[in-house]
Amino acid sequence: MTTPITAVTTPIQTSSPLNVGTLNNTSAKPGAYFGDLLKNLGSEALQSNKHAEEMAHAYANGQVDLTDLSFQFSNANLHFNTFRTILSETVQAVREVTQMQI
């Protein structure tokens, strides 16, 4: 005989907000969280790109291995594509909301 599954009625309590990436969750004003997330993602993409450029110069001087260089460029590409996708989806969502009929 099996026991039926019952619904969970108590909400899950968390002690603090979840961190996304390197976002610092200090007590920010409402609505600033998503803007901070976009700002941090953009900063990470720029930093990753700068680091890849520095590694390219180091590779040209023979200080870095080719595998390390290609890994860093892949990492920079991933950061940029993530930021671009989130930004594009955000713009699309805003367009849809502004076109809604009230």
C-alpha positions as CSV (number, residue, x, y, z in Angstrom):
1,M,0.0,0.0,0.0
2,T,1.3,3.4,-0.9
3,T,0.9,6.7,0.9
4,P,-0.6,9.5,-1.2
5,I,1.6,12.6,-1.8
6,T,0.3,15.7,0.0
7,A,1.0,19.3,-1.0
8,V,3.5,21.4,0.9
9,T,1.6,24.1,2.6
10,T,4.5,25.9,4.4
11,P,6.6,28.3,2.3
12,I,10.3,27.7,2.2
13,Q,12.1,30.2,4.3
14,T,15.6,31.4,3.3
15,S,17.9,33.3,5.6
16,S,19.2,35.7,3.0
17,P,18.6,36.6,-0.7
18,L,20.4,34.4,-3.3
19,N,23.6,35.7,-4.8
20,V,23.8,35.7,-8.6
21,G,27.3,36.0,-10.0
22,T,29.3,38.4,-8.0
23,L,26.4,40.6,-7.1
24,N,26.7,42.0,-3.6
25,N,23.4,41.7,-1.9
26,T,23.5,44.6,0.5
27,S,20.3,46.3,1.6
28,A,19.6,48.1,-1.7
29,K,16.5,50.1,-2.5
30,P,13.7,48.1,-4.2
31,G,14.1,47.8,-8.0
32,A,17.8,48.4,-7.9
33,Y,18.7,44.7,-7.8
34,F,18.1,43.9,-11.4
35,G,19.9,47.0,-12.5
36,D,22.9,46.1,-10.4
37,L,22.8,42.6,-11.9
38,L,23.0,44.0,-15.4
39,K,25.7,46.4,-14.4
40,N,27.8,43.6,-12.8
41,L,27.3,41.3,-15.8
42,G,28.5,44.1,-18.1
43,S,31.5,44.7,-15.9
44,E,32.4,41.0,-15.8
45,A,32.2,40.8,-19.6
46,L,34.5,43.8,-19.9
47,Q,37.0,42.5,-17.4
48,S,37.0,39.1,-19.0
49,N,37.6,40.7,-22.4
50,K,40.5,42.8,-21.0
51,H,42.0,39.8,-19.4
52,A,41.8,37.9,-22.7
53,E,43.6,40.8,-24.5
54,E,46.3,40.8,-21.8
55,M,46.8,37.1,-22.3
56,A,47.0,37.6,-26.1
57,H,49.9,40.0,-25.5
58,A,51.5,37.5,-23.1
59,Y,51.1,34.7,-25.7
60,A,52.8,36.9,-28.3
61,N,55.7,37.3,-25.9
62,G,55.9,33.6,-25.3
63,Q,54.7,33.8,-21.6
64,V,51.4,32.0,-22.0
65,D,50.4,28.6,-23.5
66,L,48.0,28.5,-26.4
67,T,45.5,26.4,-24.5
68,D,45.3,29.0,-21.7
69,L,44.8,31.7,-24.3
70,S,42.0,29.9,-26.1
71,F,40.4,29.1,-22.7
72,Q,40.4,32.8,-21.8
73,F,38.9,33.9,-25.1
74,S,36.2,31.2,-24.7
75,N,35.5,32.5,-21.2
76,A,35.3,36.1,-22.5
77,N,33.0,35.0,-25.3
78,L,30.7,33.3,-22.8
79,H,30.5,36.3,-20.6
80,F,29.7,38.6,-23.5
81,N,27.0,36.3,-24.9
82,T,25.4,35.9,-21.5
83,F,25.3,39.7,-21.1
84,R,24.0,40.2,-24.6
85,T,21.3,37.6,-24.3
86,I,20.0,38.9,-20.9
87,L,20.0,42.5,-22.2
88,S,18.2,41.5,-25.4
89,E,15.6,39.5,-23.6
90,T,15.1,42.4,-21.1
91,V,14.6,44.9,-24.0
92,Q,12.1,42.5,-25.6
93,A,10.2,42.1,-22.4
94,V,10.0,45.9,-21.9
95,R,8.7,46.2,-25.5
96,E,6.0,43.6,-24.8
97,V,4.9,45.3,-21.6
98,T,4.7,48.7,-23.3
99,Q,2.5,47.3,-26.1
100,M,0.0,45.7,-23.7
101,Q,-3.4,47.2,-23.8
102,I,-4.8,48.2,-20.5
